[in-house]
Amino acid sequence: MGQQSGLELAVAHLNASVGPVLTTGQLAAALRAGSTRNLPVPPAAAALISSLFAELPPDLILRCTVDAAADVRRVNGLYLEALADALPPVRAWEASVEHFL
C-alpha cells in the first residue's frame, strides 16, 4: 500500500466524526482558491475546511498545500476567511507561515 497524500490524511481526519462529507478535490480547490465562497462546496464541507487550521498541525496543512499545488499566501487567505467566520486565532498556524507572508 502506498503512502497517503497529505490531502487524503487531512480529509480522513476532518471527516472522521461526520462521515464522508469533504473530498480531497474540494479541499484542494479551496486551498488553491484561498476561499470556499465561490466554489461549489456544500455548507457542511465548507465548515470542515474552515476547521482545518484548528484541527490539523501546520506541517500537515503545508503538506496539503504542496499536494494541491497551492500558494501559501492563498492558503493563509483561507485561514483569514475562517477567522472572519469565527474561528479563533491559531497561533501555531500563524507562526508557521509568518516567514512566507
Stockholm file with secondary structure:
# STOCKHOLM 1.0

chainA/1-101         MGQQSGLELAVAHLNASVGPVLTTGQLAAALRAGSTRNLPVPPAAAALISSLFAELPPDLILRCTVDAAADVRRVNGLYLEALADALPPVRAWEASVEHFL
#=GR chainA/1-101 SS CCCCCHHHHHHHHHHTTTCSCCCHHHHHHHHHHTCSTTSCCCHHHHHHHHHHHHHSCHHHHHHHHHHTTCCHHHHHHHHHHHHHTTCCCCHHHHHHHTTTC
#=GC SS_cons         CCCCCHHHHHHHHHHTTTCSCCCHHHHHHHHHHTCSTTSCCCHHHHHHHHHHHHHSCHHHHHHHHHHTTCCHHHHHHHHHHHHHTTCCCCHHHHHHHTTTC
//
